[in-house]
Amino acid sequence: MAEMLQFDLVSPERKLASVQAREVQIPGADGDMTAMAEHAPTITTLRPGILRVVHGSGADEYVVSGGFAEITPEGVSVLAEQALPKDEVSQDAFNGMLEGAREAHEIAKSDDSAKVLSDLQAVAAQLGLMAG
């Protein structure tokens, strides 16, 4: 049996997950990464994307808009700016994420904020949603 690690996902609104997992696939700002038990300690920022958690009874996916992930040999803790289970992401919910990113971009006018908008548009395509 594969070694397990503790996975916790929280957003400002709620705690979304706390499970024993085999692996956690993370949309890191510097590229996708997979954390498993005994992973080297790492802290990474998240880009908008789909975070996937593989556990004993299958896999769960969450749409995240950004945030941070702390990885230790024993676990992964994700503090998301916004997060929803993938199957709860409606067009209206996604539009809210997109509007928040657009407002941040209008204030910052930076390459980073433009990248967030681009990443959210890619997530929309993955989910079959409109990114307009």
N, C-alpha and C positions, 0 to 999 in steps of 0.2 A: 504494500500500500504506500502511495506517495506521501511524503511528509506534508503536513498542513501548516498554514499560518493563519493568524487572526486577521480578518479584514473588517474595517470600519469605514463607513461613508456617512458624512454629515454635511448638511447645507445649513445656511442660517435659519431655514424654516423648520427642518426636522432631521432626525436620524433616519437614514434610508436603509442602512444595512449594518449588521454585525454578525458575521458568519465565519466558520472555519473554511478556508479555501485552499485549493491546490495551487492555483495561480491567479494573478490579477494582471490583466492587460491594460496598460495605462497610456492615454494619449498625452505624452509629455511634450513640453514646449520645444525640446530639442530632438524630438522623435519618439516614436512608439517604443514602449519597453514592456517587458513581462517580468513581474516579480514572483518569486517562488521562495519556499522556505530556505533559510540560510543565505538569502541575498545580502550583498554588502550594504551597509548603511548608506542611504541616499535620501536627499530631499530634492524634489523637482517641482517645477511649476507645471500646471496643466494647460493645455490649449483646448479649445472647444473640440469635443469629439465623443466617441463612445467608449466608455470604460466597461470592460468585461470581466466578470468574476466567475471562475470555474470552481465548483464545490462538489461535495459528495452526491448531491441530488440533481446535478445538471449545471447550468450556467445562467447568470443574470446579467443583463446589460442596462447601463445607465447613461443618459445623455448628460454631459457636464459642459458648463460654459467656460470654465477656468477654475483656478484654485491652486492648491498645493497637495502633494503626496509625500508622506514620510514613510520610507521603507526601512525596516530593520530585519535582522535574520528571523525574527519571530512574527512579524506582521507588517501590514500596510494600513496606514491611516490616511484617509483622503478628506480634506477640508475643501469642499467645492463652493464656488461663488453661487452657482445655481446647479441643481441636479434633479433629474426625474428618472424614474424607471422608464426604459425605452417604450414600453407599451402604454405609458401614460402621456406620452408626448403628442399632443394634438396640434393642429395648425395654430390655434390661439396661443397655446403655451409656448410654442416655438417663436411665434411673432413677438411675444414678450421678451424672450431672450435676445432676439435680433434687435428689437428696439433699444434695449439697454446697451447693447454693443454699439449701436449707431450713435446714441447719445454720448457714450464714452469717447468715441472716435471724434465727434464734433468738438469736444472739449480738448482732447489730447492732440489730435491731428498728427499722430505719429505712425511710423511704420508698424509698430507693434499693434496698435489699435486697428490698423488696416488689415493686418494678418488675422486678427480675431474675427473680423467680419468675413474674410475669405474662408476661414476654417468653419464658421457657422454655415456658410453657403454650401460647403462640402457636406456637412452633417445633414442639411436639408435634403440634398440629393440622395444620400444614403437612406434616409427615412421616407423618401418619396413625398416630401413636402415642398411647398412653394417658398422661395427665399426672397420674395419681393417686397 
